[in-house]
Amino acid sequence: MKYINIIVIILLFSSKSEAQRIFFCEDFSNSGDPVGAKLVWELESGGTELNILLENGEKYLPSPIIYLFFDKFENSNYYPYDSKAIKIDSPRKWIAVEYIFEEPGKYLVYFQDSKQNNIAQGYITINESARISVPKSFGSSLYYENSRVNFCELVIAGKPMNIFQSVSLGANGKQVYVYIKNDKPLNTSKILVNVWRKKNHTFEYDEYVESKKYKIESTWSDTFFKYYFTQEGEYKFSIYNEDEVLIASGFITVRK
């Protein structure tokens, strides 16, 4: 009986030492131990800056690169919110990544290797502080009343080339450029993009596809990003500023 107890203790200790875990903490020690870790935080003015600490147990992290993903909980589900690529330049069993949470909400945070295998995941909640007010407006602002979205083949020297409203998917998908233009500075440090699709040829764009976020300079009056289609359909791109004010929407049909 004593031998059984000893084996159980050894197995439990081994399992714990090899566990892959994520901590959301204020700081960390030189040996990779979290300091001030918790799962619920308050949104600070200017954002809540945390260290996301990944412990990989007794195994070395896969090299040369791993990926950190953030999914945000909205409408009863978690949707893609942000991502980072992290270079692993030396053998190590833990890593800490600085990140600033700028919006309140519930987040699923997870690491993956280059083959999209999950390494570890964790959940964090950022509560909105009663001391600050986060502006949100979902209607179109008069500031952006002359803005527009174009889909094109290329953007050269700030000009969209070969603008189209429909495109053929092709055998391996289709890459397009999404170009946003305003008649004055966009006045935002980032743009938020929501992509929707008509499901089963309905009248509404009722199928959520994904969300993306891009950093820009607030003085820019135009910007663009690349988007890759893998499925036919009718799509709607809604572009918001950092306060979730609608800048403009664009529509494109993707054929076979």
C-alpha positions as CSV (number, residue, x, y, z in Angstrom):
1,M,0.0,0.0,0.0
2,K,2.9,2.4,0.8
3,Y,4.4,1.7,-2.6
4,I,1.1,2.7,-4.3
5,N,0.9,5.9,-2.4
6,I,4.5,6.8,-3.4
7,I,3.8,6.1,-7.0
8,V,0.7,8.3,-6.9
9,I,2.6,11.1,-5.4
10,I,5.4,10.8,-8.0
11,L,2.9,10.8,-10.8
12,L,1.1,13.9,-9.5
13,F,4.4,15.7,-9.1
14,S,5.5,14.7,-12.5
15,S,2.3,15.9,-14.1
16,K,2.5,19.2,-12.3
17,S,6.1,19.8,-13.3
18,E,5.4,19.1,-17.0
19,A,2.2,21.2,-17.2
20,Q,2.0,24.0,-19.8
21,R,0.4,27.0,-18.2
22,I,-0.3,30.7,-18.9
23,F,-0.2,33.4,-16.3
24,F,-1.4,37.1,-16.6
25,C,0.9,38.9,-14.2
26,E,2.4,42.3,-13.3
27,D,6.0,41.0,-13.4
28,F,8.1,37.8,-13.3
29,S,11.3,36.6,-11.7
30,N,14.6,35.7,-13.5
31,S,13.6,32.1,-13.3
32,G,10.2,32.6,-14.9
33,D,8.0,32.7,-11.8
34,P,4.9,34.9,-12.1
35,V,4.5,37.9,-9.8
36,G,1.1,39.3,-9.1
37,A,-0.8,36.9,-11.3
38,K,-4.6,36.9,-11.5
39,L,-7.4,36.2,-14.0
40,V,-9.5,39.4,-13.5
41,W,-8.1,42.9,-14.1
42,E,-9.4,46.4,-14.2
43,L,-9.0,48.5,-17.4
44,E,-6.7,51.4,-16.6
45,S,-6.6,54.7,-18.3
46,G,-4.5,54.2,-21.5
47,G,-4.9,50.4,-21.3
48,T,-3.9,47.6,-18.9
49,E,-0.3,46.5,-19.5
50,L,0.4,42.9,-18.5
51,N,3.0,40.2,-18.9
52,I,1.7,37.0,-20.5
53,L,3.9,34.3,-19.1
54,L,4.0,30.9,-20.8
55,E,5.5,28.0,-18.8
56,N,6.2,25.0,-21.0
57,G,7.0,22.5,-18.2
58,E,10.2,20.5,-18.7
59,K,10.0,20.9,-22.5
60,Y,11.8,23.5,-24.6
61,L,9.6,25.8,-26.6
62,P,9.4,25.1,-30.3
63,S,11.6,27.2,-32.4
64,P,12.2,29.4,-34.3
65,I,8.8,31.0,-33.8
66,I,5.6,30.6,-31.9
67,Y,2.3,32.6,-32.2
68,L,0.2,34.3,-29.6
69,F,-3.5,34.7,-30.3
70,F,-6.3,36.7,-28.6
71,D,-10.0,35.8,-29.1
72,K,-12.6,38.2,-27.6
73,F,-16.0,37.0,-26.3
74,E,-18.9,38.7,-28.2
75,N,-22.4,37.6,-29.1
76,S,-22.1,34.3,-27.1
77,N,-18.8,33.2,-28.8
78,Y,-15.1,33.9,-29.0
79,Y,-13.9,35.7,-32.2
80,P,-10.4,36.5,-33.4
81,Y,-9.2,39.8,-32.0
82,D,-5.4,40.1,-32.2
83,S,-2.2,38.1,-32.7
84,K,1.5,38.3,-32.3
85,A,4.5,36.3,-33.6
86,I,7.3,35.6,-31.1
87,K,10.8,34.7,-32.1
88,I,12.5,32.0,-30.0
89,D,16.2,32.8,-30.5
90,S,17.5,30.3,-27.9
91,P,16.4,27.1,-26.1
92,R,14.1,28.0,-23.3
93,K,11.2,26.5,-21.3
94,W,9.3,29.7,-20.6
95,I,8.7,33.1,-22.2
96,A,7.0,36.4,-21.2
97,V,5.3,38.7,-23.6
98,E,4.2,42.3,-22.8
99,Y,0.7,43.1,-24.0
100,I,-1.6,46.1,-23.4
101,F,-5.4,45.3,-23.2
102,E,-7.1,48.4,-24.5
103,E,-10.8,47.2,-24.2
104,P,-12.8,45.6,-21.5
105,G,-14.1,42.1,-22.1
106,K,-13.5,38.4,-21.8
107,Y,-10.5,37.0,-23.7
108,L,-9.3,33.5,-24.7
109,V,-5.5,33.7,-25.0
110,Y,-3.5,30.9,-26.5
111,F,-0.1,30.0,-27.9
112,Q,0.5,27.8,-31.0
113,D,3.5,26.5,-32.8
114,S,4.2,27.0,-36.5
115,K,2.1,23.9,-37.3
116,Q,-0.9,25.3,-35.5
117,N,-0.6,22.9,-32.6
118,N,-1.8,24.4,-29.3
119,I,0.8,24.8,-26.6
120,A,-1.3,26.3,-23.9
121,Q,-4.3,28.5,-23.3
122,G,-5.9,30.7,-20.7
123,Y,-8.8,33.0,-20.0
124,I,-8.7,36.6,-18.8
125,T,-11.3,39.2,-17.9
126,I,-10.7,42.9,-18.2
127,N,-13.4,44.8,-16.4
128,E,-14.3,48.4,-17.4
129,S,-13.3,50.8,-14.7
130,A,-15.9,53.0,-13.1
131,R,-13.3,55.8,-13.1
132,I,-13.0,56.1,-16.9
133,S,-15.4,56.2,-19.7
134,V,-14.7,54.2,-22.9
135,P,-16.4,55.9,-25.8
136,K,-18.4,53.7,-28.1
137,S,-20.5,54.7,-31.0
138,F,-21.8,52.3,-33.6
139,G,-23.4,54.8,-36.0
140,S,-21.6,56.5,-38.9
141,S,-20.0,59.8,-37.9
142,L,-20.3,62.9,-40.0
143,Y,-16.5,63.2,-39.9
144,Y,-16.4,60.1,-42.2
145,E,-19.3,61.0,-44.4
146,N,-17.1,61.2,-47.5
147,S,-15.1,58.1,-46.8
148,R,-15.2,55.0,-49.0
149,V,-13.9,51.5,-49.3
150,N,-12.6,50.0,-52.6
151,F,-11.5,46.5,-53.6
152,C,-8.6,46.4,-56.0
153,E,-5.8,44.4,-57.5
154,L,-2.9,46.5,-56.2
155,V,-2.2,49.8,-54.4
156,I,0.7,51.7,-55.9
157,A,1.9,55.0,-54.6
158,G,-1.3,55.4,-52.6
159,K,-3.5,54.8,-55.6
160,P,-5.8,51.7,-55.9
161,M,-5.3,49.9,-59.3
162,N,-8.0,48.0,-61.1
163,I,-10.9,48.6,-58.8
164,F,-13.6,46.0,-58.9
165,Q,-16.9,45.0,-57.1
166,S,-16.7,41.3,-58.0
167,V,-13.8,38.8,-58.4
168,S,-13.3,35.2,-59.3
169,L,-12.1,32.9,-56.6
170,G,-9.8,30.7,-58.6
171,A,-8.5,27.3,-57.8
172,N,-6.3,28.5,-54.8
173,G,-8.3,31.3,-53.5
174,K,-8.0,35.0,-54.3
175,Q,-6.0,37.9,-52.7
176,V,-7.3,41.4,-53.0
177,Y,-6.4,44.8,-51.6
178,V,-8.9,46.6,-49.4
179,Y,-8.4,50.4,-49.7
180,I,-9.9,53.0,-47.3
181,K,-10.0,56.7,-48.3
182,N,-11.2,59.7,-46.4
183,D,-11.3,63.4,-47.5
184,K,-9.3,64.3,-44.3
185,P,-7.1,62.5,-41.8
186,L,-8.6,59.3,-40.5
187,N,-7.9,60.5,-37.0
188,T,-7.4,57.1,-35.4
189,S,-4.4,55.0,-34.4
190,K,-5.9,51.8,-35.7
191,I,-8.8,50.5,-37.8
192,L,-11.1,47.6,-36.8
193,V,-12.4,45.4,-39.6
194,N,-15.5,43.2,-39.3
195,V,-16.1,40.8,-42.2
196,W,-19.6,39.4,-42.8
197,R,-21.1,37.2,-45.5
198,K,-24.6,36.5,-46.8
199,K,-25.5,33.0,-45.7
200,N,-27.4,30.8,-48.2
201,H,-28.0,33.8,-50.5
202,T,-30.2,35.7,-48.0
203,F,-30.9,39.4,-48.0
204,E,-28.8,40.1,-44.8
205,Y,-25.1,39.8,-44.2
206,D,-25.8,37.4,-41.3
207,E,-22.8,35.1,-41.3
208,Y,-19.8,36.4,-39.2
209,V,-16.5,35.6,-40.9
210,E,-13.8,37.3,-38.9
211,S,-12.4,40.5,-37.4
212,K,-9.1,42.1,-37.9
213,K,-7.2,45.1,-36.4
214,Y,-4.5,47.2,-38.1
215,K,-2.3,49.9,-36.7
216,I,-2.1,53.1,-38.7
217,E,-1.0,56.8,-38.3
218,S,-3.8,59.1,-37.3
219,T,-2.6,61.7,-39.8
220,W,-3.2,59.3,-42.8
221,S,-6.2,60.1,-44.9
222,D,-6.0,56.6,-46.6
223,T,-4.8,53.2,-45.8
224,F,-5.0,49.6,-47.2
225,F,-4.6,46.0,-46.2
226,K,-4.5,42.6,-48.1
227,Y,-7.3,40.1,-47.7
228,Y,-7.4,36.5,-48.9
229,F,-10.7,34.9,-49.9
230,T,-11.1,31.1,-49.8
231,Q,-14.9,30.9,-50.2
232,E,-17.3,32.3,-52.7
233,G,-20.2,34.5,-51.6
234,E,-21.3,38.1,-51.1
235,Y,-19.2,39.9,-48.5
236,K,-19.5,43.1,-46.4
237,F,-16.5,44.8,-44.8
238,S,-17.3,47.2,-42.0
239,I,-14.4,49.5,-41.1
240,Y,-14.3,51.2,-37.7
241,N,-12.0,53.7,-35.9
242,E,-10.5,52.9,-32.5
243,D,-13.6,54.2,-30.8
244,E,-15.8,51.9,-32.8
245,V,-17.2,54.7,-34.9
246,L,-18.1,53.4,-38.4
247,I,-15.8,54.9,-41.0
248,A,-17.2,53.1,-44.1
249,S,-18.5,49.8,-45.4
250,G,-17.6,48.0,-48.6
251,F,-19.2,45.2,-50.5
252,I,-17.8,42.6,-52.9
253,T,-19.0,39.4,-54.6
254,V,-16.6,36.5,-54.8
255,R,-17.5,34.0,-57.6
256,K,-16.2,30.6,-58.4
